Every structure is written in C-alpha cells, then in structure tokens.
C-alpha cells in the first residue's frame, strides 16, 4: 500500500529559533514545525514533508520576508550537499545555538546540575578550517532533478548525499579545506574522464577511481591518497600526471580497495612518492600524521580544545593521569609536562603505534600507551598495576562510554574527570551515572565545525 503524499503548505509562518540537527523551529496553532535552512526571524511558507503525532517537518517553499540576520550562502552547493547547513546564520548566532544545544542535552533533557555554561569558543577560521577531506567517485552522478540524458551516466567526484550510500553529488568547489584540495579533485575527475578511467560503480562494487583523500598541514605540506577499486595498467601514468600537475604534493599514496566498504584502516597504503607523513606542531610538540592516522580535523581549534582540557585537569606536576580513548596520544602528550605519568588507552592499534612514535620524537618519557577494547583493558587489575589515577581525561566516540568503563572510573574514584565529547546527548547520559560521586563544576562548548550543528563540549567533574 502506498502512502498518500502530503499536500500541505503553511503560509506566513515566522521562524522562532534554532533547533536540533541543524534545523529551525516554528509554531503553527500550537504545533511545532521543524524547518531546514531557515533563520530565526524569517517569514516563510512551509511545505510540510512529514506530519507526526507531536510535530511536523518541512522545507521552505517561499521566503516571504527574510530575517534581518539572514546571510547569503557562500557555497554554490548549499542546500543540496547537506553539509554546512548554517551558512545563512551569522556566526555569533551559530555559537549561541551550540551553547543552547549543550544546555538542552545536559539540563533540559538530562536534568543535570551544572554551573553556568560558558560561551562557545569560536573557531578562528570559519572556512577552509579542515585538514582532511575525503571525496567519493561514482559512475552515476546524483542531481536534485532527473538529468536530461541520452541514456548514459555522468560520473561524479564529490560527497555522499544525506544518508544514501549510493548517491554522490559532484563537487566543483568546497570551502572546507585550503588548496590544492579543490584543484586536486577537479584534476583527477577530468583526467579520468579524458583517459576513460572507469569511475567506481558503488552498487556493483567495480570500477577504478573510488576515493580521493586530501590531507593538509599548517606548514603547507599536502598528502593525497588515491583509492582504486581495482588495479589497472594506467595507474602509474595517472599518479605521475598528478605529481607533475601538483609539485607541492609532499606525500602521495595509493590504495587498492576491492571491499564493499570505503575504509582503508585494514588495507596497505602504498607510498608512491614523497614523505611518509605530515607533521603538525602544537606548543612545541610534533605529531606525525600518516594516511590512516586520526587527528582532529580542525587543527587550530584542536589547540583550543586541548587547552580547555588541560586547564580543567588542573595539574600540579605530581598527578597520575589516565587519557582514555587517547587516539594518537595528542591530549596525553599535551598534558604530560604537568603530570608525573600519563597512561593512554585506545582501541585502534595503529593509533597507539602513532602515539608511541610521536612520544619518542617529542622526547616524552612519562607517557605509556596501551591498545585494546576499553572495557576489557581498563580493569581493577590494570589500575593496580599502573597506579590509581588522580585525574582521568576521556574523549570517547559519539556513542559515549561503555557502562563497564563508567563503573571502573567510579571505582577508581579520581579527584577530577575531564569529559571531552562530540555528542552532548551521550555525554549527558554518562554524566548522570558519574554524578553519584561527582559534581560538574565547569562546562565549556568548543566549535570545531563552523556552519554545522556539531559541537564539542568539555565538562569538568570534581569528586564530591
């Protein structure tokens, strides 16, 4: 049975405020309406797309009167790409919306007792702030409207659309990363088109050009990783052409990926030309970044985030610090000169290897790194062997911490906990459990991703 398509337009509706997931909110006859790409103060007609029990969802059919705060989007792909959804929203309003998002998750929904939430720390760069982008190739370009075609398909090299694994929007210019990011992507697209190199067919899992990853460092170094769905005779000719066109590429890798997923973590990255790694510097520390390394994608703002974490840790020099979900050990090494010992634990073995190499290169001797499932590594026995932590810093993935990890932290009972999170919702859940022994004494949102709804949040917990 097919669902009846909604045919409902709400006219002359005033947008009230910014809501979750990058949407805005309005009210019509007491019913909440969530609207994409709207700005508080807009007077709009809304095309209703979904009508649920407690709310409606829609899109702008017509802007009757734009908000005085509304800005013209700077990207030609705005509204179709799905990224940078807050371009029409002035940056100060974005920062306040992110602060409100943290309040909603911790206080309004999480019912936690918190001090006044500090203003969101803004990013010094609001465009070209990312140090890594990954582009996907597809043999079939996706467009918002059905293309006029002779029966063939136009390839694309760009970003996935929304939550669809097989829809790729061709990108001409992205404002998230500095050059030569756009130039490299556009060169590879045109080269493969003119030399009949097959673009990857996502559904059939076949084709040559599959993904392109560009990493850039603050010192101007550039790493490019070209992922092929299968090897082919013209591989070296293509890579040589890329090197000749962009002599500023300092590291060029290629990967052969015939799997049904795009991840390269379990594949060999083959250095074709140049240096093995990029190096980012932070307060005198150097961090080696290879093709598989994790590093915060907003380099300059990562420094601000780590400074907040270090300040909240309030180290005096004699503490034992545990850095859980340490990644490549950036926070661990960043605080190491104010601690007696730092223990870093991370699930990804390759990241731990990076952390150890970085510590050696930085001359740091009081950091130890261990790999494995956090819930299995962080046990009472592990703590007895390595010392009870005075301070624990946690920076888990979006899902938050495993209940067993939270339990072990409570049993270890450090004086302070610094909880860094990219998801205030899961953070609030974990804080509710930790609140049996700890009180939240500081909350600091940090904006790592301007023009998006995403926010990083740091909470300081002190033992009651």
Secondary structure, DSSP 8 states (H G I E B T S, - for coil): --------EEEEEE--EE-GGGEEEEEETTEEEEEET--TT-EEEEEEEEE-SSEEEEEEEEEEE--TT----S-TTTTTS-S-TTTTS-HHHHHHHHHHHHHIIIIIIT-------EEEE--S-SSS-BSEEEEEEESSEE-SS----SS----EEEEE-TT-TT-EEE-S--SSS-TTHHHHHHHHHHHHHHTT--B-BTTTTB-SEEEEEEEE-TTS-EEEEEEESS--TTHHHHHHHHHHH-TT--EEEEEE--SSS---TTS--EEEEE-S-EEEEETTEEEEE-TT----SBHHHHHHHHHHHHHHHT--S--EEEEET-TTTHHHHHHGGGSSEEEEEES-HHHHHHHHHHHHHTT--SEEEEES-HHHHSSHHHHHHH---SEEEE---TT---HHHHHHHHHH--SEEEEEES-HHHHHHHHHHHTTTEEEEEEEEE-SSTTSS--EEEEEEEE-
